[in-house]
């Protein structure tokens, strides 16, 4: 095993992980548990959601979530919870999507029947990705520069948090630990938000537009044009990689925690760091 310290982060070559499969998708990393015979739910771009058998690939159901609309709807992501599948989508005001609203739907997991719909009253908003925190769906607002929460039992919005204006919002689901949601944006900031109230607990500037934030132990790892490690409780920066012209660490996008390690993907390699060092 080869390891070295650099800027507060310890890099190491990960050992074989027999029960975890890693998938390298361009510059993003996904950690997948060993497959089990359950459905997966796909958000197809043009307002359709499809349930597939994970083992055989057979279609269980496929529904058009907006068959009668005169405005285009684009579905981006799904989040199955219990007997419900939640869907993040964007409703366009015209064919060119010059005006958008965020659309969140709840579908019955058994057959795809629509249970409720939430449409943002404001334009220039989106619902790009979803995370769960208790009764709340935490919604990444790519076009609306922030995050908002939907009460999944009342289908009402609880709060909205916006970052700096004129920047692209979060491109990934918020990372939720307990009652706190962590996210980053292209405004080069990482945020911690108290989900029950929408209060911003802390926010910290980093050295690039943030693609994603991953929790590992007491730390957070923000990927941008490099990697920044932060204290999860305070937002204090603990270390960086890939900034200041570091030639050994290429651009990263996306990260995943596996036990006590954080795994990130660069342009040419995968990197693993011990979360506790």
Order of alpha helices (4+ residues) and beta strands (2+ residues): beta-beta-beta-beta-beta-beta-beta-beta-beta-beta-beta-beta-beta-beta-beta-beta-beta-beta-beta-beta-beta-beta-beta-beta-beta-beta
